[in-house]
């Protein structure tokens, strides 16, 4: 029985209504109604798991996200994360969390991952890890590419969070699933996933109703769209410096 997830969902939806966030969700029909699946989402904000998780609700699915161990150690967030049966990732010993995710997929759960591992400061899709497709292959489940766009305006890396900002459009897109197999090349599968994620992100950016902030700032737009976010090269250098 789900005791924690439903009230958390209700709380988030209430907050979204208070802030009058302009949620635009498309592609939910691509998420399987039954059985395991990997949701592989782009990553531009600390809130992406909240918005990505909304995609499964229209088809009655609750997503178990893989998240870094530090969140589970938080005295407030930790009990909620465990209550929602999300999966703790210790980056120094990742095999245990990988096995837990595969077991969840085999038992019919939807598991959410961010294959870029960290937030993209450039607001483009970074090189991604192979874990998402490896889990799908091992568990025999499909991968659903996803993107979230607009959430970076609320809270992202290197910027002060602004969780009281109202009327922000947030676009959530789920793409067509694909079914990797043991006969496929792992690197090719990973490159294919990144291509699919990038295409969804490009689509969301084209569909986005706001060109820039009312004050004329464009910090949340990537350089190729005329924004002032770090370029992919500059973002990589910032990440390496940390």
C-alpha positions as CSV (number, residue, x, y, z in Angstrom):
1,X,0.0,0.0,0.0
2,X,1.2,3.5,-0.9
3,X,1.1,5.6,2.2
4,X,3.6,8.4,1.4
5,X,3.5,8.9,-2.3
6,X,-0.2,10.0,-2.7
7,X,0.0,12.8,-0.1
8,X,3.3,14.0,-1.6
9,X,1.8,14.1,-5.1
10,X,-1.2,16.0,-3.7
11,X,1.1,18.5,-1.9
12,X,3.1,19.1,-5.1
13,X,0.0,19.6,-7.2
14,X,-1.4,22.1,-4.6
15,X,1.9,24.1,-4.8
16,X,1.8,24.1,-8.6
17,X,-1.7,25.5,-8.4
18,X,-0.7,28.2,-5.9
19,X,2.2,29.2,-8.1
20,X,0.0,28.9,-11.2
21,X,2.8,27.0,-13.0
22,X,1.9,26.4,-16.7
23,X,2.4,22.6,-16.9
24,X,2.3,21.2,-20.4
25,X,2.5,17.4,-20.4
26,X,2.6,15.4,-23.6
27,X,3.5,11.8,-24.5
28,X,2.1,10.0,-21.4
29,X,0.7,7.4,-23.7
30,X,4.2,6.2,-24.3
31,X,4.6,5.0,-20.7
32,X,3.5,1.4,-20.3
33,X,0.4,0.8,-18.3
34,X,1.8,-2.3,-16.8
35,X,5.3,-3.8,-16.4
36,X,8.7,-2.3,-15.8
37,X,10.1,0.6,-17.7
38,X,13.1,3.0,-17.5
39,X,12.2,6.7,-17.7
40,X,15.5,8.4,-18.9
41,X,15.1,12.1,-18.5
42,X,17.2,15.2,-19.3
43,X,18.4,17.2,-16.2
44,X,18.3,21.0,-16.0
45,X,16.9,21.5,-12.4
46,X,16.9,20.1,-8.9
47,X,13.1,19.7,-9.4
48,X,13.2,17.5,-12.5
49,X,12.3,14.3,-10.7
50,X,9.0,16.0,-9.5
51,X,8.0,17.0,-13.0
52,X,9.2,13.8,-14.7
53,X,7.2,11.8,-12.2
54,X,4.0,13.5,-13.3
55,X,4.2,11.8,-16.6
56,X,3.3,8.4,-15.2
57,X,0.3,9.5,-13.2
58,X,-2.2,9.7,-16.1
59,X,-1.6,5.9,-16.7
60,X,-1.6,5.1,-13.0
61,X,2.2,4.7,-12.6
62,X,4.3,5.9,-9.8
63,X,8.0,6.3,-10.6
64,X,10.8,5.2,-8.4
65,X,13.7,7.5,-9.0
66,X,17.4,6.8,-8.5
67,X,18.8,9.7,-6.5
68,X,22.0,10.5,-4.8
69,X,22.5,9.3,-1.2
70,X,22.8,12.8,0.3
71,X,19.1,13.4,-0.3
72,X,18.2,10.2,1.7
73,X,20.5,11.5,4.5
74,X,18.4,14.7,4.8
75,X,16.2,14.6,7.9
76,X,13.2,15.9,6.1
77,X,13.6,14.6,2.5
78,X,15.1,11.2,3.6
79,X,12.0,9.7,5.2
80,X,9.9,10.9,2.2
81,X,12.3,9.4,-0.3
82,X,12.3,6.1,1.5
83,X,8.5,6.1,1.9
84,X,8.1,6.6,-1.8
85,X,10.5,3.7,-2.4
86,X,13.0,5.7,-4.4
87,X,16.4,4.2,-4.9
88,X,19.5,5.6,-3.0
89,X,22.6,5.9,-5.1
90,X,26.0,5.8,-3.4
91,X,28.4,6.9,-6.2
92,X,31.3,5.3,-4.4
93,X,29.5,1.9,-4.4
94,X,27.0,2.1,-7.2
95,X,26.6,-1.6,-7.9
96,X,24.2,-2.1,-5.0
97,X,21.8,0.6,-6.3
98,X,22.1,-0.7,-9.8
99,X,21.0,-4.2,-8.6
100,X,18.1,-2.7,-6.6
101,X,16.9,-0.8,-9.7
102,X,17.1,-3.9,-11.9
103,X,15.1,-5.9,-9.3
104,X,12.5,-3.1,-9.2
105,X,12.2,-3.2,-13.0
106,X,11.8,-6.9,-13.0
107,X,9.1,-6.7,-10.4
108,X,7.1,-4.3,-12.7
109,X,8.1,-0.9,-11.4
110,X,8.8,2.2,-13.4
111,X,12.3,3.5,-12.5
112,X,13.4,7.1,-13.3
113,X,17.0,7.9,-14.1
114,X,18.9,11.0,-15.2
115,X,21.6,9.5,-17.5
116,X,23.6,12.7,-17.5
117,X,24.2,12.1,-13.7
118,X,24.3,15.8,-12.9
119,X,22.4,18.9,-13.9
120,X,23.5,20.4,-17.2
121,X,24.6,24.0,-16.7
122,X,24.5,24.6,-20.4
123,X,20.9,23.4,-20.7
124,X,21.8,21.0,-23.5
125,X,22.1,17.3,-23.1
126,X,25.5,16.3,-21.7
127,X,27.3,13.0,-22.6
128,X,25.2,10.3,-20.8
129,X,26.1,7.2,-18.8
130,X,25.3,3.7,-20.0
131,X,23.4,2.7,-16.9
132,X,19.9,3.4,-18.2
133,X,20.2,1.1,-21.2
134,X,22.2,-1.5,-19.3
135,X,19.4,-1.8,-16.7
136,X,16.7,-2.0,-19.4
137,X,18.6,-4.8,-21.2
138,X,19.2,-6.8,-18.0
139,X,15.6,-6.4,-16.8
140,X,14.1,-6.9,-20.3
141,X,12.1,-3.7,-20.2
142,X,11.7,-0.6,-22.5
143,X,13.4,2.7,-22.2
144,X,11.2,5.8,-22.5
145,X,13.2,9.0,-23.3
146,X,12.0,12.2,-21.5
147,X,12.7,15.8,-21.1
148,X,11.7,18.6,-18.8
149,X,12.1,22.2,-19.8
150,X,11.4,25.4,-17.8
151,X,12.1,23.9,-14.4
152,X,15.6,25.5,-14.4
153,X,13.9,28.9,-13.9
154,X,12.8,27.7,-10.4
155,X,15.9,26.0,-9.1
156,X,19.1,25.0,-10.9
157,X,22.8,24.7,-10.3
158,X,24.7,27.9,-9.9
159,X,21.6,30.1,-9.4
160,X,19.6,31.1,-6.3
161,X,16.4,29.1,-6.1
162,X,13.2,30.9,-6.7
163,X,10.4,28.7,-5.5
164,X,7.9,31.5,-5.2
165,X,8.1,32.5,-8.9
166,X,4.6,32.4,-10.4
167,X,3.3,31.5,-13.9
168,X,6.4,29.7,-15.1
169,X,5.7,27.4,-18.0
170,X,7.2,23.9,-17.5
171,X,7.1,21.5,-20.4
172,X,7.2,17.7,-19.9
173,X,7.6,15.4,-22.8
174,X,7.8,11.6,-23.0
175,X,9.0,10.1,-26.3
176,X,8.4,6.7,-27.9
177,X,9.8,3.8,-26.0
178,X,12.5,1.6,-27.5
179,X,13.4,-2.0,-26.5
180,X,17.1,-2.6,-26.2
181,X,18.3,-6.2,-26.3
182,X,21.4,-8.2,-25.3
183,X,22.3,-8.4,-29.0
184,X,22.6,-4.6,-29.3
185,X,25.8,-2.6,-29.0
186,X,25.8,-0.8,-25.6
187,X,27.5,2.3,-26.9
188,X,25.2,2.5,-29.9
189,X,22.2,2.2,-27.6
190,X,23.5,4.9,-25.3
191,X,24.2,7.2,-28.3
192,X,20.7,6.5,-29.6
193,X,19.2,7.4,-26.2
194,X,21.1,10.7,-26.1
195,X,19.9,11.5,-29.6
196,X,16.3,10.8,-28.6
197,X,16.6,12.9,-25.4
198,X,18.2,15.8,-27.3
199,X,15.4,15.7,-29.9
200,X,12.7,15.9,-27.2
201,X,14.6,18.8,-25.5
202,X,14.9,20.7,-28.8
203,X,11.1,20.2,-29.4
204,X,10.3,21.5,-25.9
205,X,12.5,24.5,-26.4
206,X,10.8,25.3,-29.7
207,X,7.4,24.9,-28.1
208,X,8.3,27.0,-25.0
209,X,6.0,30.1,-24.8
210,X,8.5,32.5,-23.1
211,X,11.5,33.7,-25.1
212,X,13.2,35.2,-22.0
213,X,12.4,36.6,-18.6
214,X,10.2,39.7,-18.3
215,X,13.3,41.7,-17.3
216,X,15.1,40.8,-20.5
217,X,17.5,38.3,-18.9
218,X,18.2,35.1,-20.8
219,X,20.4,33.2,-18.3
220,X,18.1,30.1,-18.5
221,X,18.5,29.8,-22.3
222,X,21.3,27.9,-23.9
223,X,23.8,29.8,-26.1
224,X,22.5,28.3,-29.3
225,X,19.1,30.0,-28.6
226,X,20.7,33.3,-27.8
227,X,20.9,32.8,-24.0
228,X,23.7,33.5,-21.6
229,X,24.0,30.1,-20.0
230,X,27.5,28.6,-20.2
231,X,28.4,26.9,-23.4
232,X,28.7,23.1,-23.2
233,X,32.5,23.5,-23.1
234,X,32.3,26.1,-20.4
235,X,29.9,24.0,-18.4
236,X,32.2,21.0,-18.7
237,X,35.1,23.1,-17.3
238,X,32.9,24.3,-14.4
239,X,32.0,20.7,-13.6
240,X,35.6,19.6,-13.8
241,X,36.6,22.4,-11.5
242,X,34.2,21.1,-8.8
